[in-house]
């Protein structure tokens, strides 16, 4: 009985993939907003499978994207023969982005989609698509509002695909991104209200590269001025709760200029910096729609 259920589940999953392929086949050409994460990598692969050279993956060349993520993104497109290029974005020059209020992600995506539109207009006007999935519709995500304004399509949502399903389809397709830890731009590590600068996101990037070198897979470096708050996935937290490891954390982050080094005992969770937004919303200090939340 269990085997039959598994076969049915896999059949349903492959049917969703076929739905995605069908949706993409109706588009003459696409630009995939490609960060290199699990979702955008799967979408870029699917678009390439269906459209070949009529699909191109474009990555933002921004200080908010870690250099290691760019290297991983490049390795993926090389492996699968996907057309790829970078496009410069200038969100840090926008005061509305730099002030880092609850709409920061809107201004980031607005800048990205504006640049992608300009590229599209000079290259035959292909459709712009991005890798938002069905699960992303629940947290605070102002970037989705930018996508609607720019009429950017979300084929993964249209195919009714969840994050877990995208991971499984990626695994079946032997994509190395199938189990890649959740990722978000470096600016998401800076609490709302603290200005975002290329300097403080660089400090965050350096700290996270050091955590990766220590063997951790899922983590965040939360920048709180003189204090750093390290979030480690709960399944890896035992490794972090060690005096020898604590000494390594202290040496790394004091070396980056922090006066206080802390480990968050609740562990890593998506959207932890949005907790203050939810609290403020509950107190009537801000208003938002349920589809605006960003998981970071």
N, C-alpha and C positions, 0 to 999 in steps of 0.2 A: 504493500500500500504506500509506504514511504517513497519507494522508487517511482511509482506512478505520479505522486504529488510533485516530486522533483522534476520529472519529465514535463508535467503540465506547466510548472512554474518557469522552466527554461523555455518552453514553447511560447508562453506569454511574453517572456522577456525578449526573445528573438523577434516576435511579432511587433513589439514596440520599436525595435531597431529597424525593422523593415518599414515601419511607419515613418521613422526619421529619414531613412534613405529616400522614401517616396516624397516627403516634403522637400528635401534638398534637390531632388531631381526636377522639381517644378521651377527652380530658380536658375536663370541662365548662367549666373556666376556669383560667387560670394567672397566677401572678406570676412574672415573669422577674427574677432578680437581675441587674441591668443596670449594668455599669460604663461602657459606651460603647466598649469595645474591639471588635476584629473579631468575636470569638466571640459575646459577649453581644448585640452589635448585630444580627448575623445571626439569632440565636435570637429576639430580640424582634421582628424583621421577620417571621420565619417564623410566629411565634405570632399576630401581628396578621393575616397573610395568611389563616390558617386560622380564627382565633377572633374576629377583629374586636375589638369592645369587651369581649369576655370575656377579653382578655389585657391585662395592665398591666405596664409595666416600672417597676421601683423601684430607685432608686439610693441608696446609703448616703451620708448627709450627714456626712462624716467629715473630720478634718484630714489623714488619710492619702491622700485623693484630691485631686490637683492641681485648682485652680480652672479651669485651661484644659481639663482633661478633662471637668469638669462642663459647661462651656460647649459643648464638642463633642457631649457626650451629649444635651444639650438641643436642639441644632441638628438632630441626627439624628432624634429622635422628632417634632419639629415638621414636618420635611420629609415624613415618611411617615405622619403622622397617628396615631402610636402613643400610647395613653394612658400617662402618666408621672407619677411623683411621687417626692419624696425622703422618706427616713425617717431620723431621727436614730439614730446608733449611738454607743456610749459605751465603746469598747474601751480608750481611753486611761485610763479610770478603773479598769480592771482591773489589779491588780498583776501578775497572771500574764502579761498581754499586755505591760505596760510593761517588765518585766524582760528581755524579748526573748531568750528561749531558743529552742531548736529547734522549740518548739510555738507560737510566736507566731501563725502563720497559723491554727492551730486555734482559738485564742481569738478572733481577728478574725472568722472565718467563723461560729463558734458564736454570737457576739454578733449578727451580721447575720441569721442564720437564726432566732434567737430573736425578733428584732424583726419579721421577715417573718411568722413564725408568728402573732404577736400581731395583726398587721394582717390576716392571712388569716382568723383566727377572728372578727374583727369585720366582715368583708366577704364572708360567704358561703362561707368555707373553700375558696378556690381552691387548686390544687396549686402548690407552689413548684418552679421549675426553675432551673438555672444552666448557664452556658456552658462547662463542662469538655468537652474533646474527646478523641478517642482517643489523640492524642500526649501528652496531659497525664498519662497513666497511668504514665509511666516515671520522672519526677523526684520529688524529695522534696516532697510536698504534703499537709501535715497538714490543710488545709482540706477535702480529700476525706473525711477521717475525720469531720469535723463534719457534712458533707452526709449521710453515712450515718446518723449518730445522729439527725439531724432528718428523715430520709427525704426528702431533696430529690432530685428526679429530674434525670437528665442525658440529655436527649433526643439531643444531638449524639453522645454515646457510643453510645447505643442504636441510632442510625442509622448507626454505624460510620464517622463522618466524622472525617477528619484535619484538621489546621490548614490544610494546602495546599488541600485540597478545599473547606473553608469559605471560604478566600480566593477561590477560583475561582468558587464559586457566588455569592458576594457580588459579584464582578465582573460575572458574567452578569446579576445582578439590578440592576446599576448602583448598588450601595450604595457611598457614598464611603469606607466603612471597609475596603474590600477589601484595600488595601495599607497600612493603618495600621501603624506600627511596633509591635512588641510592647511592652506596657505592664504595669506592676505598681504596687501601692500604694507610697507614698513610704517607708513603714516598712521596706520591703525593701532600702532603701539603707543601713540601719544594721546593722553586723556583729552577729551573735549575741553576746550577753553585754554589749553596750553598751545601756543603757536607752533605750527609745524615748520621746521626749517630743514634744509639739506644737511645741516650739521648734526641736528639731533637724530635724524633718521639714519645717518651714517654710523653714529654711536650705537644705535639699536642693531644695525646690520652686523657690526663688528662683534657685538656681544652674542648675537645669535649664531654666528659662525663658530664662535668658541664653544657654545653649548653643543652644537652639532659635532664638533671635534671631540667632545667628551663622550659622545656615543648616544646622546638623547635624540629622539625622533620627532616628538610632538611637544612644542614648547612655545612660549612667547616671552619676550623681554618688554615689560611695560615700563615706560619712561615717566617718572614722576619727579622731574627736576633733579635734586640732589640724591634722590632715592630711586633705586631700581627694584621692581617687583617681578620676580621670576616665576612664571607659571610652567609647571612640568606636568605632562599627562599623568593621571592618577595611577595608571599601570606602570609608570616609570618612576613614581614619586619615591618609592623605597630606596632607589639608587641615589636619589638626591638627598634623602634624610640621613646623611652620614657626615661625621665631623671632617673627614678627609676631603669629601666633596665640597663641604661648606667652605673649607679653606681655599679650594680652587675657585669657587664662585667669587669669594671675597677678593682674591688676587686679580681675577679677570676684570671684575667690574670696578674695583677701586682704580685699577690701571686705566680704565676708560673715563675716569673723572667723577664717578659716583662717590658720595660720602657714606651712604647707607646702602647696604645690600640685603634684600629680604627675599625669602622664599614663600610663596603663597601656598598655604596649607590646604586650600580647596582645590589646588591643582589647576591644570589648563582646562578652560571651557570657552567655547566659541562665544564671542559677544560679551565678554566680561566687562568691557568698558561701556557697554550699552546698559548695564545695570543701573547706572545713575540716570540714564534717559528714561528708563521704565519707571524709576522711582519719581522722577520729576513729572512724568506724564500722569502718574497716579495722583500726584499732589496738585495737578492742574497747572504746572509751571510751563509745560510745553504741550503741543498737540501733535499727533501724528496719525497716519493711517496704518493699519496692521500690516501693510505690504511694504513699509518703508524701512524696516529694521535691517541693519547690516551685521552679519556674523563675522567677527574678525579674530 
